[in-house]
Amino acid sequence: MINKNATKTGMKSRVTFKLNSEKAGDFNARRVIVVGDFCDWKVEQGKEMSLLKDGSFSTTITLDAGKSYQFKYVVNPGEADCRWENDERPDDWVTDASGNSNSLVVIE
């Protein structure tokens, strides 16, 4: 799930990314990082998500307005059960040049 809030200037937006507790449980998530265009898809430059009391994971990133960003959640990075997952309700889904389906967030 994503939630967007424009800054006062409207030049940027604070985007909250959330992997719900049901999905986190299905994936046996212990650690989650959001990665995408905004960090060149590098896990080590992605944004670590916080585990919330309800079992979901969440983080907020400030992104430039007027752009679209592809992203995914990396669940249990660096572990044997690591997996890359799409958001269940992004603004859209896109297929990249390698044929992978990615989540899309559009910042207006």
A tleap script that builds the chain and sets N, CA, C and O, in Angstrom:
source leaprc.protein.ff14SB
mol = sequence {
  NMET ILE ASN LYS ASN ALA THR LYS THR GLY
  MET LYS SER ARG VAL THR PHE LYS LEU ASN
  SER GLU LYS ALA GLY ASP PHE ASN ALA ARG
  ARG VAL ILE VAL VAL GLY ASP PHE CYS ASP
  TRP LYS VAL GLU GLN GLY LYS GLU MET SER
  LEU LEU LYS ASP GLY SER PHE SER THR THR
  ILE THR LEU ASP ALA GLY LYS SER TYR GLN
  PHE LYS TYR VAL VAL ASN PRO GLY GLU ALA
  ASP CYS ARG TRP GLU ASN ASP GLU ARG PRO
  ASP ASP TRP VAL THR ASP ALA SER GLY ASN
  SER ASN SER LEU VAL VAL ILE CGLU
}
set mol.1.N position { 0.845 -1.163 0.000 }
set mol.1.CA position { 0.000 0.000 0.000 }
set mol.1.C position { 0.894 1.230 0.000 }
set mol.1.O position { 1.934 1.250 0.658 }
set mol.2.N position { 0.487 2.246 -0.734 }
set mol.2.CA position { 1.215 3.502 -0.756 }
set mol.2.C position { 0.281 4.644 -0.396 }
set mol.2.O position { -0.909 4.620 -0.709 }
set mol.3.N position { 0.845 5.640 0.266 }
set mol.3.CA position { 0.100 6.847 0.634 }
set mol.3.C position { 0.996 8.034 0.320 }
set mol.3.O position { 2.159 8.056 0.724 }
set mol.4.N position { 0.466 9.028 -0.400 }
set mol.4.CA position { 1.264 10.170 -0.836 }
set mol.4.C position { 0.736 11.458 -0.221 }
set mol.4.O position { -0.473 11.684 -0.172 }
set mol.5.N position { 1.659 12.304 0.250 }
set mol.5.CA position { 1.313 13.613 0.786 }
set mol.5.C position { 2.287 14.636 0.223 }
set mol.5.O position { 3.487 14.558 0.484 }
set mol.6.N position { 1.781 15.595 -0.549 }
set mol.6.CA position { 2.627 16.627 -1.144 }
set mol.6.C position { 3.202 17.526 -0.054 }
set mol.6.O position { 2.553 17.799 0.956 }
set mol.7.N position { 4.437 17.981 -0.282 }
set mol.7.CA position { 5.040 18.951 0.631 }
set mol.7.C position { 4.389 20.314 0.390 }
set mol.7.O position { 3.641 20.480 -0.573 }
set mol.8.N position { 4.664 21.275 1.246 }
set mol.8.CA position { 4.065 22.613 1.128 }
set mol.8.C position { 4.362 23.267 -0.212 }
set mol.8.O position { 3.508 23.958 -0.768 }
set mol.9.N position { 5.557 23.058 -0.733 }
set mol.9.CA position { 5.935 23.667 -2.016 }
set mol.9.C position { 5.321 22.933 -3.202 }
set mol.9.O position { 5.214 23.494 -4.292 }
set mol.10.N position { 4.916 21.678 -2.995 }
set mol.10.CA position { 4.365 20.869 -4.073 }
set mol.10.C position { 5.422 20.291 -4.997 }
set mol.10.O position { 5.094 19.600 -5.961 }
set mol.11.N position { 6.684 20.567 -4.712 }
set mol.11.CA position { 7.777 20.080 -5.554 }
set mol.11.C position { 8.173 18.646 -5.209 }
set mol.11.O position { 8.839 17.973 -5.996 }
set mol.12.N position { 7.770 18.197 -4.061 }
set mol.12.CA position { 8.088 16.848 -3.595 }
set mol.12.C position { 6.855 16.254 -2.919 }
set mol.12.O position { 5.885 16.953 -2.627 }
set mol.13.N position { 6.919 14.965 -2.681 }
set mol.13.CA position { 5.843 14.282 -1.980 }
set mol.13.C position { 6.452 13.272 -1.018 }
set mol.13.O position { 7.419 12.583 -1.343 }
set mol.14.N position { 5.870 13.201 0.164 }
set mol.14.CA position { 6.283 12.185 1.139 }
set mol.14.C position { 5.436 10.945 0.856 }
set mol.14.O position { 4.212 10.967 0.979 }
set mol.15.N position { 6.111 9.875 0.479 }
set mol.15.CA position { 5.422 8.637 0.100 }
set mol.15.C position { 5.663 7.586 1.178 }
set mol.15.O position { 6.803 7.237 1.486 }
set mol.16.N position { 4.575 7.094 1.737 }
set mol.16.CA position { 4.667 6.019 2.716 }
set mol.16.C position { 4.376 4.700 2.017 }
set mol.16.O position { 3.329 4.522 1.395 }
set mol.17.N position { 5.327 3.781 2.132 }
set mol.17.CA position { 5.213 2.437 1.574 }
set mol.17.C position { 4.896 1.497 2.726 }
set mol.17.O position { 5.516 1.579 3.787 }
set mol.18.N position { 3.928 0.600 2.521 }
set mol.18.CA position { 3.539 -0.307 3.605 }
set mol.18.C position { 3.267 -1.703 3.053 }
set mol.18.O position { 2.481 -1.883 2.123 }
set mol.19.N position { 3.935 -2.682 3.650 }
set mol.19.CA position { 3.668 -4.093 3.370 }
set mol.19.C position { 2.784 -4.583 4.509 }
set mol.19.O position { 3.215 -4.636 5.660 }
set mol.20.N position { 1.537 -4.945 4.181 }
set mol.20.CA position { 0.584 -5.269 5.253 }
set mol.20.C position { 0.973 -6.533 6.026 }
set mol.20.O position { 1.769 -7.348 5.560 }
set mol.21.N position { 0.396 -6.668 7.199 }
set mol.21.CA position { 0.757 -7.760 8.108 }
set mol.21.C position { 0.435 -9.138 7.528 }
set mol.21.O position { 1.157 -10.101 7.785 }
set mol.22.N position { -0.636 -9.238 6.752 }
set mol.22.CA position { -0.990 -10.530 6.157 }
set mol.22.C position { 0.092 -10.984 5.184 }
set mol.22.O position { 0.540 -12.129 5.235 }
set mol.23.N position { 0.512 -10.076 4.294 }
set mol.23.CA position { 1.570 -10.417 3.341 }
set mol.23.C position { 2.892 -10.665 4.064 }
set mol.23.O position { 3.616 -11.605 3.736 }
set mol.24.N position { 3.203 -9.824 5.042 }
set mol.24.CA position { 4.445 -10.004 5.810 }
set mol.24.C position { 4.461 -11.380 6.469 }
set mol.24.O position { 5.495 -12.048 6.491 }
set mol.25.N position { 3.320 -11.803 7.005 }
set mol.25.CA position { 3.211 -13.120 7.624 }
set mol.25.C position { 3.341 -14.238 6.615 }
set mol.25.O position { 4.008 -15.240 6.871 }
set mol.26.N position { 2.692 -14.067 5.446 }
set mol.26.CA position { 2.790 -15.071 4.381 }
set mol.26.C position { 4.234 -15.288 3.953 }
set mol.26.O position { 4.640 -16.403 3.628 }
set mol.27.N position { 5.016 -14.184 3.959 }
set mol.27.CA position { 6.408 -14.249 3.514 }
set mol.27.C position { 7.378 -14.526 4.659 }
set mol.27.O position { 8.589 -14.581 4.445 }
set mol.28.N position { 6.850 -14.702 5.887 }
set mol.28.CA position { 7.696 -14.880 7.072 }
set mol.28.C position { 8.736 -13.756 7.151 }
set mol.28.O position { 9.915 -13.999 7.410 }
set mol.29.N position { 8.272 -12.521 6.921 }
set mol.29.CA position { 9.165 -11.360 6.856 }
set mol.29.C position { 9.769 -11.040 8.216 }
set mol.29.O position { 9.073 -10.916 9.223 }
set mol.30.N position { 11.083 -10.912 8.204 }
set mol.30.CA position { 11.830 -10.484 9.389 }
set mol.30.C position { 12.459 -9.115 9.160 }
set mol.30.O position { 12.731 -8.366 10.098 }
set mol.31.N position { 12.679 -8.816 7.893 }
set mol.31.CA position { 13.279 -7.548 7.493 }
set mol.31.C position { 12.787 -7.229 6.086 }
set mol.31.O position { 12.700 -8.121 5.242 }
set mol.32.N position { 12.463 -5.955 5.829 }
set mol.32.CA position { 11.979 -5.551 4.502 }
set mol.32.C position { 12.634 -4.226 4.118 }
set mol.32.O position { 12.758 -3.320 4.942 }
set mol.33.N position { 13.044 -4.131 2.870 }
set mol.33.CA position { 13.624 -2.909 2.308 }
set mol.33.C position { 12.849 -2.577 1.038 }
set mol.33.O position { 12.562 -3.466 0.236 }
set mol.34.N position { 12.507 -1.300 0.848 }
set mol.34.CA position { 11.881 -0.877 -0.406 }
set mol.34.C position { 12.987 -0.351 -1.314 }
set mol.34.O position { 13.810 0.469 -0.908 }
set mol.35.N position { 12.987 -0.842 -2.557 }
set mol.35.CA position { 13.977 -0.432 -3.554 }
set mol.35.C position { 13.249 -0.059 -4.841 }
set mol.35.O position { 12.090 -0.422 -5.041 }
set mol.36.N position { 13.946 0.670 -5.710 }
set mol.36.CA position { 13.348 1.044 -6.984 }
set mol.36.C position { 14.217 2.020 -7.740 }
set mol.36.O position { 15.417 2.138 -7.489 }
set mol.37.N position { 13.585 2.727 -8.682 }
set mol.37.CA position { 14.285 3.729 -9.478 }
set mol.37.C position { 14.992 4.754 -8.600 }
set mol.37.O position { 16.075 5.232 -8.939 }
set mol.38.N position { 14.383 5.084 -7.487 }
set mol.38.CA position { 14.903 6.138 -6.605 }
set mol.38.C position { 16.223 5.770 -5.940 }
set mol.38.O position { 16.879 6.639 -5.366 }
set mol.39.N position { 16.631 4.495 -6.002 }
set mol.39.CA position { 17.927 4.074 -5.436 }
set mol.39.C position { 18.676 3.170 -6.412 }
set mol.39.O position { 19.523 2.373 -6.009 }
set mol.40.N position { 18.354 3.302 -7.699 }
set mol.40.CA position { 18.990 2.489 -8.747 }
set mol.40.C position { 18.864 0.989 -8.485 }
set mol.40.O position { 19.723 0.208 -8.894 }
set mol.41.N position { 17.794 0.591 -7.804 }
set mol.41.CA position { 17.500 -0.814 -7.527 }
set mol.41.C position { 18.573 -1.494 -6.674 }
set mol.41.O position { 18.664 -2.722 -6.670 }
set mol.42.N position { 19.372 -0.730 -5.966 }
set mol.42.CA position { 20.426 -1.292 -5.120 }
set mol.42.C position { 19.890 -1.491 -3.705 }
set mol.42.O position { 19.501 -0.535 -3.035 }
set mol.43.N position { 19.877 -2.740 -3.264 }
set mol.43.CA position { 19.327 -3.073 -1.951 }
set mol.43.C position { 20.033 -2.293 -0.852 }
set mol.43.O position { 19.392 -1.806 0.079 }
set mol.44.N position { 21.352 -2.175 -0.958 }
set mol.44.CA position { 22.112 -1.474 0.080 }
set mol.44.C position { 21.796 0.031 0.125 }
set mol.44.O position { 22.115 0.697 1.110 }
set mol.45.N position { 21.174 0.567 -0.928 }
set mol.45.CA position { 20.788 1.974 -0.937 }
set mol.45.C position { 19.281 2.159 -0.763 }
set mol.45.O position { 18.783 3.284 -0.728 }
set mol.46.N position { 18.562 1.038 -0.654 }
set mol.46.CA position { 17.117 1.097 -0.439 }
set mol.46.C position { 16.799 1.597 0.959 }
set mol.46.O position { 17.699 1.851 1.760 }
set mol.47.N position { 15.529 1.734 1.240 }
set mol.47.CA position { 15.086 2.260 2.528 }
set mol.47.C position { 14.538 1.123 3.391 }
set mol.47.O position { 13.571 0.454 3.028 }
set mol.48.N position { 15.178 0.926 4.533 }
set mol.48.CA position { 14.746 -0.097 5.497 }
set mol.48.C position { 13.345 0.263 6.012 }
set mol.48.O position { 13.061 1.422 6.313 }
set mol.49.N position { 12.494 -0.734 6.105 }
set mol.49.CA position { 11.138 -0.523 6.596 }
set mol.49.C position { 11.056 -0.956 8.058 }
set mol.49.O position { 11.683 -1.935 8.463 }
set mol.50.N position { 10.286 -0.223 8.830 }
set mol.50.CA position { 10.123 -0.519 10.260 }
set mol.50.C position { 8.998 -1.515 10.466 }
set mol.50.O position { 7.956 -1.435 9.816 }
set mol.51.N position { 9.216 -2.454 11.375 }
set mol.51.CA position { 8.181 -3.403 11.766 }
set mol.51.C position { 7.248 -2.714 12.748 }
set mol.51.O position { 7.685 -2.227 13.791 }
set mol.52.N position { 5.960 -2.672 12.414 }
set mol.52.CA position { 4.967 -2.040 13.278 }
set mol.52.C position { 4.317 -3.063 14.206 }
set mol.52.O position { 4.429 -4.269 13.990 }
set mol.53.N position { 3.646 -2.577 15.227 }
set mol.53.CA position { 3.015 -3.458 16.224 }
set mol.53.C position { 2.020 -4.429 15.615 }
set mol.53.O position { 1.839 -5.536 16.121 }
set mol.54.N position { 1.361 -4.013 14.509 }
set mol.54.CA position { 0.356 -4.883 13.883 }
set mol.54.C position { 0.970 -5.942 12.968 }
set mol.54.O position { 0.248 -6.725 12.351 }
set mol.55.N position { 2.320 -5.968 12.877 }
set mol.55.CA position { 2.993 -6.964 12.050 }
set mol.55.C position { 3.280 -6.504 10.633 }
set mol.55.O position { 3.885 -7.242 9.856 }
set mol.56.N position { 2.853 -5.288 10.281 }
set mol.56.CA position { 3.155 -4.742 8.958 }
set mol.56.C position { 4.510 -4.043 8.994 }
set mol.56.O position { 5.072 -3.815 10.065 }
set mol.57.N position { 5.028 -3.706 7.817 }
set mol.57.CA position { 6.280 -2.966 7.684 }
set mol.57.C position { 5.982 -1.669 6.955 }
set mol.57.O position { 5.181 -1.652 6.021 }
set mol.58.N position { 6.624 -0.575 7.375 }
set mol.58.CA position { 6.344 0.728 6.784 }
set mol.58.C position { 7.578 1.621 6.786 }
set mol.58.O position { 8.428 1.526 7.671 }
set mol.59.N position { 7.663 2.488 5.783 }
set mol.59.CA position { 8.693 3.527 5.729 }
set mol.59.C position { 8.193 4.659 4.854 }
set mol.59.O position { 7.298 4.462 4.031 }
set mol.60.N position { 8.764 5.844 5.024 }
set mol.60.CA position { 8.389 7.011 4.236 }
set mol.60.C position { 9.624 7.574 3.551 }
set mol.60.O position { 10.686 7.707 4.159 }
set mol.61.N position { 9.464 7.900 2.273 }
set mol.61.CA position { 10.533 8.468 1.459 }
set mol.61.C position { 10.001 9.733 0.797 }
set mol.61.O position { 8.851 9.764 0.359 }
set mol.62.N position { 10.824 10.775 0.721 }
set mol.62.CA position { 10.450 11.992 0.005 }
set mol.62.C position { 10.958 11.877 -1.428 }
set mol.62.O position { 12.150 11.679 -1.662 }
set mol.63.N position { 10.033 12.004 -2.390 }
set mol.63.CA position { 10.356 11.861 -3.805 }
set mol.63.C position { 9.937 13.113 -4.575 }
set mol.63.O position { 9.023 13.829 -4.167 }
set mol.64.N position { 10.617 13.365 -5.693 }
set mol.64.CA position { 10.304 14.521 -6.530 }
set mol.64.C position { 8.943 14.364 -7.190 }
set mol.64.O position { 8.569 13.274 -7.622 }
set mol.65.N position { 8.210 15.470 -7.262 }
set mol.65.CA position { 6.910 15.494 -7.940 }
set mol.65.C position { 7.113 15.500 -9.455 }
set mol.65.O position { 8.187 15.841 -9.950 }
set mol.66.N position { 6.068 15.119 -10.175 }
set mol.66.CA position { 6.120 15.123 -11.627 }
set mol.66.C position { 6.826 13.923 -12.226 }
set mol.66.O position { 7.198 13.937 -13.400 }
set mol.67.N position { 7.013 12.881 -11.421 }
set mol.67.CA position { 7.713 11.685 -11.892 }
set mol.67.C position { 6.969 10.425 -11.457 }
set mol.67.O position { 6.129 10.443 -10.557 }
set mol.68.N position { 7.311 9.341 -12.130 }
set mol.68.CA position { 6.830 8.014 -11.738 }
set mol.68.C position { 8.034 7.186 -11.325 }
set mol.68.O position { 9.122 7.338 -11.881 }
set mol.69.N position { 7.838 6.316 -10.355 }
set mol.69.CA position { 8.924 5.490 -9.837 }
set mol.69.C position { 8.482 4.036 -9.779 }
set mol.69.O position { 7.422 3.723 -9.238 }
set mol.70.N position { 9.303 3.145 -10.341 }
set mol.70.CA position { 9.071 1.717 -10.187 }
set mol.70.C position { 9.692 1.288 -8.861 }
set mol.70.O position { 10.716 1.828 -8.444 }
set mol.71.N position { 9.066 0.313 -8.203 }
set mol.71.CA position { 9.600 -0.151 -6.923 }
set mol.71.C position { 9.150 -1.567 -6.612 }
set mol.71.O position { 8.222 -2.095 -7.224 }
set mol.72.N position { 9.835 -2.171 -5.640 }
set mol.72.CA position { 9.479 -3.479 -5.090 }
set mol.72.C position { 9.915 -3.533 -3.638 }
set mol.72.O position { 10.723 -2.723 -3.186 }
set mol.73.N position { 9.369 -4.499 -2.916 }
set mol.73.CA position { 9.788 -4.774 -1.543 }
set mol.73.C position { 10.737 -5.969 -1.572 }
set mol.73.O position { 10.427 -6.998 -2.171 }
set mol.74.N position { 11.893 -5.832 -0.926 }
set mol.74.CA position { 12.828 -6.943 -0.796 }
set mol.74.C position { 12.627 -7.506 0.609 }
set mol.74.O position { 12.967 -6.866 1.604 }
set mol.75.N position { 12.079 -8.694 0.670 }
set mol.75.CA position { 11.753 -9.344 1.935 }
set mol.75.C position { 12.896 -10.269 2.326 }
set mol.75.O position { 13.328 -11.107 1.534 }
set mol.76.N position { 13.382 -10.110 3.555 }
set mol.76.CA position { 14.496 -10.905 4.087 }
set mol.76.C position { 15.734 -10.838 3.186 }
set mol.76.O position { 16.253 -11.872 2.767 }
set mol.77.N position { 16.212 -9.604 2.885 }
set mol.77.CA position { 17.365 -9.463 1.990 }
set mol.77.C position { 18.611 -10.170 2.523 }
set mol.77.O position { 18.911 -10.137 3.716 }
set mol.78.N position { 19.324 -10.813 1.593 }
set mol.78.CA position { 20.562 -11.501 1.950 }
set mol.78.C position { 20.370 -12.856 2.605 }
set mol.78.O position { 21.350 -13.505 2.971 }
set mol.79.N position { 19.131 -13.296 2.762 }
set mol.79.CA position { 18.863 -14.585 3.396 }
set mol.79.C position { 18.404 -15.601 2.357 }
set mol.79.O position { 18.038 -15.235 1.239 }
set mol.80.N position { 18.425 -16.865 2.728 }
set mol.80.CA position { 18.053 -17.939 1.802 }
set mol.80.C position { 16.623 -17.791 1.289 }
set mol.80.O position { 16.325 -18.181 0.160 }
set mol.81.N position { 15.735 -17.226 2.118 }
set mol.81.CA position { 14.337 -17.072 1.706 }
set mol.81.C position { 14.033 -15.658 1.201 }
set mol.81.O position { 12.885 -15.216 1.254 }
set mol.82.N position { 15.056 -14.946 0.711 }
set mol.82.CA position { 14.876 -13.595 0.158 }
set mol.82.C position { 13.926 -13.652 -1.040 }
set mol.82.O position { 13.985 -14.573 -1.854 }
set mol.83.N position { 13.068 -12.670 -1.127 }
set mol.83.CA position { 12.146 -12.571 -2.261 }
set mol.83.C position { 11.861 -11.114 -2.559 }
set mol.83.O position { 11.887 -10.277 -1.656 }
set mol.84.N position { 11.589 -10.803 -3.816 }
set mol.84.CA position { 11.235 -9.460 -4.264 }
set mol.84.C position { 9.746 -9.476 -4.578 }
set mol.84.O position { 9.279 -10.285 -5.380 }
set mol.85.N position { 9.005 -8.576 -3.942 }
set mol.85.CA position { 7.550 -8.589 -4.069 }
set mol.85.C position { 7.000 -7.228 -4.481 }
set mol.85.O position { 7.522 -6.186 -4.085 }
set mol.86.N position { 5.942 -7.256 -5.278 }
set mol.86.CA position { 5.240 -6.034 -5.656 }
set mol.86.C position { 4.283 -5.592 -4.556 }
set mol.86.O position { 3.876 -6.389 -3.711 }
set mol.87.N position { 3.937 -4.326 -4.582 }
set mol.87.CA position { 2.901 -3.790 -3.717 }
set mol.87.C position { 1.564 -4.336 -4.215 }
set mol.87.O position { 1.385 -4.546 -5.415 }
set mol.88.N position { 0.639 -4.564 -3.307 }
set mol.88.CA position { -0.638 -5.132 -3.744 }
set mol.88.C position { -1.600 -4.090 -4.316 }
set mol.88.O position { -2.539 -4.449 -5.027 }
set mol.89.N position { -1.382 -2.802 -4.017 }
set mol.89.CA position { -2.253 -1.751 -4.558 }
set mol.89.C position { -1.453 -0.506 -4.971 }
set mol.89.O position { -1.670 0.576 -4.427 }
set mol.90.N position { -0.524 -0.658 -5.938 }
set mol.90.CA position { 0.233 0.506 -6.397 }
set mol.90.C position { -0.647 1.369 -7.313 }
set mol.90.O position { -1.802 1.033 -7.577 }
set mol.91.N position { -0.091 2.468 -7.786 }
set mol.91.CA position { -0.824 3.267 -8.773 }
set mol.91.C position { -0.980 2.499 -10.072 }
set mol.91.O position { -1.963 2.670 -10.793 }
set mol.92.N position { 0.000 1.650 -10.368 }
set mol.92.CA position { -0.045 0.824 -11.574 }
set mol.92.C position { 1.061 -0.228 -11.469 }
set mol.92.O position { 1.874 -0.207 -10.545 }
set mol.93.N position { 1.072 -1.141 -12.430 }
set mol.93.CA position { 2.164 -2.101 -12.578 }
set mol.93.C position { 2.753 -1.887 -13.956 }
set mol.93.O position { 2.044 -1.550 -14.904 }
set mol.94.N position { 4.062 -2.087 -14.060 }
set mol.94.CA position { 4.736 -1.963 -15.351 }
set mol.94.C position { 5.676 -3.147 -15.528 }
set mol.94.O position { 6.099 -3.780 -14.561 }
set mol.95.N position { 5.992 -3.430 -16.789 }
set mol.95.CA position { 6.953 -4.480 -17.096 }
set mol.95.C position { 8.241 -3.811 -17.549 }
set mol.95.O position { 8.227 -2.981 -18.458 }
set mol.96.N position { 9.356 -4.169 -16.917 }
set mol.96.CA position { 10.631 -3.554 -17.278 }
set mol.96.C position { 11.238 -4.260 -18.491 }
set mol.96.O position { 10.664 -5.214 -19.016 }
set mol.97.N position { 12.402 -3.781 -18.927 }
set mol.97.CA position { 13.062 -4.308 -20.122 }
set mol.97.C position { 13.444 -5.776 -19.995 }
set mol.97.O position { 13.618 -6.458 -21.005 }
set mol.98.N position { 13.576 -6.268 -18.772 }
set mol.98.CA position { 13.918 -7.681 -18.549 }
set mol.98.C position { 12.689 -8.572 -18.432 }
set mol.98.O position { 12.812 -9.784 -18.256 }
set mol.99.N position { 11.504 -7.976 -18.529 }
set mol.99.CA position { 10.267 -8.739 -18.442 }
set mol.99.C position { 9.725 -8.895 -17.035 }
set mol.99.O position { 8.772 -9.645 -16.822 }
set mol.100.N position { 10.315 -8.196 -16.064 }
set mol.100.CA position { 9.845 -8.257 -14.676 }
set mol.100.C position { 8.681 -7.305 -14.455 }
set mol.100.O position { 8.676 -6.195 -14.985 }
set mol.101.N position { 7.717 -7.725 -13.691 }
set mol.101.CA position { 6.596 -6.872 -13.308 }
set mol.101.C position { 6.993 -6.075 -12.064 }
set mol.101.O position { 7.441 -6.650 -11.072 }
set mol.102.N position { 6.829 -4.755 -12.119 }
set mol.102.CA position { 7.173 -3.887 -10.995 }
set mol.102.C position { 5.982 -3.021 -10.609 }
set mol.102.O position { 5.128 -2.716 -11.441 }
set mol.103.N position { 5.933 -2.634 -9.358 }
set mol.103.CA position { 4.932 -1.679 -8.879 }
set mol.103.C position { 5.339 -0.285 -9.338 }
set mol.103.O position { 6.522 -0.003 -9.530 }
set mol.104.N position { 4.336 0.590 -9.513 }
set mol.104.CA position { 4.594 1.960 -9.948 }
set mol.104.C position { 3.878 2.925 -9.017 }
set mol.104.O position { 2.699 2.752 -8.707 }
set mol.105.N position { 4.612 3.952 -8.572 }
set mol.105.CA position { 4.002 5.049 -7.834 }
set mol.105.C position { 4.166 6.302 -8.687 }
set mol.105.O position { 5.261 6.588 -9.171 }
set mol.106.N position { 3.080 7.048 -8.871 }
set mol.106.CA position { 3.079 8.258 -9.689 }
set mol.106.C position { 2.942 9.451 -8.763 }
set mol.106.O position { 1.976 9.551 -8.007 }
set mol.107.N position { 3.919 10.366 -8.821 }
set mol.107.CA position { 3.904 11.566 -7.996 }
set mol.107.C position { 3.523 12.740 -8.901 }
set mol.107.O position { 4.278 13.105 -9.803 }
set mol.108.N position { 2.367 13.319 -8.658 }
set mol.108.CA position { 1.899 14.425 -9.510 }
set mol.108.C position { 2.340 15.771 -8.996 }
set mol.108.O position { 2.027 16.796 -9.602 }
savepdb mol mol.pdb
quit
